[in-house]
């Protein structure tokens, strides 16, 4: 299984994707670029997916999180706020969790406006 789209598109449907405990978990990858936005190309694929794994390396995609972790982040957001996150909020929450291994804290302000994440910060380089 492979799902291609923008990061915003994939995250908007991620919480509703079924989990198959018999299958290898899906992993979220984003295209390697200076800034990640909701329009950044992304894919959900299995690591041993052959073509997908090769494409991730060839097209310079970077691993973000496992689908189960993405769903946990989005569900946590929904439980905290009482609503589903917007695409920008979902991107912010997922990438914050990926970088910091913690959920966006309730006392922190919610992201506003268009989302953009500086990749060197996400990679822990600065």
N, C-alpha and C positions, 0 to 999 in steps of 0.2 A: 504494500500500500504506500502511496506517495501522494501528498497534497501540496500543490504549488500555488503560490499567490503572493500577495503582499503581507507584511507582518500584521497589519491591521485586519486584513481579511481572515487570515488564519486564526488569529486570537479571538476574533468575533465568533467563530464557530467551534473553537477548541473545547469549551466547557460542555458542549453537546455531543462531542465525538464519543462513541462507545469504546470501552476498554475490553480487550479480549485477553484474558489472563493466560491463554494458551499460546499467544503470539508474542514475539519480541516487541518490547515497548517502542512506540514512536518517539522520535527525538525532533526537537525544533532546531532548525539552523537558519541563520540570516546571512545574506550576502555581506562579505567583508567590505566595508566602506568607511569613510571618515565619520559620517554621522548616520545614525540609524533613526529612521522615522517610520510612521505608519505605512509609508509607500515603499519601504525597502523590500526587495525580493526576499522571500522566505520559503522554507519547505518543511514539511513534516515527513519523515521517512524512517525506516528501520536501518540501524547501523550496518547490518549485514546485507543491505538491500542491493548489493552489487552495483548496478548502474547508478542508483541514488548516491551511494557512498563515494563512488568514483566522481560523480558530478560535483559533490560537495567539495572535494579536494581540487578538482579542475577549475571550477568556477569561483573558488575562494570563498566558500561559505564557512561560517563559524558556528560551532555548537553553542546553544543557549541553555536549554533545559530539556528534560524528559517531558512528554505530554502529561504524565501524572502530576508532575510538579507544577506545570503550567496551570492545570485544572485546579490544583490546590490553591495557588496564588489567586486565581480569578474567583474561586468560591469564597476564599477568605475576604476578598474585597467586597463581594456581594453581601456576605453576612455582616460585615462592619458597616456598610453604607445603606443596606436595604435595597440596593438596586444593582443591576449589571453595570460593569464599567464601560465607559465609552472606549473607542479604539485607542485614543491617546492615553487614557487612564490605564487600560490593559497593558499597553506597551511599557509605560512607565513602571507599573507594578512588577511585570515579569522581568524586565531588565534590572530593576533594583534588586529583586530577589536573586537573580543570576549573579550579580556582582557582589552582593553583601550577605547572601545566605540568610536573609531575614525579610519578613513581610514589611510593606510600607506601613509605618507606624501611624496609629490613629491620630496622634498629636501633631504629625507633620501635615502641612497644608496639601490639599489635593492639587495635582498638576492642573494648570490652566492653559488654555490656548493650544496651539499646535505643539505636538511633542517632537523633540529631537534629542538624541542621546549622543554625546561625544564619545566615540569609540575608544580613544586612548584612555579615557577615564574608566570605561567599562572593562577594558583589558587590565586595569590596575597599573597603568604606566604613568599616571600623573595626576 
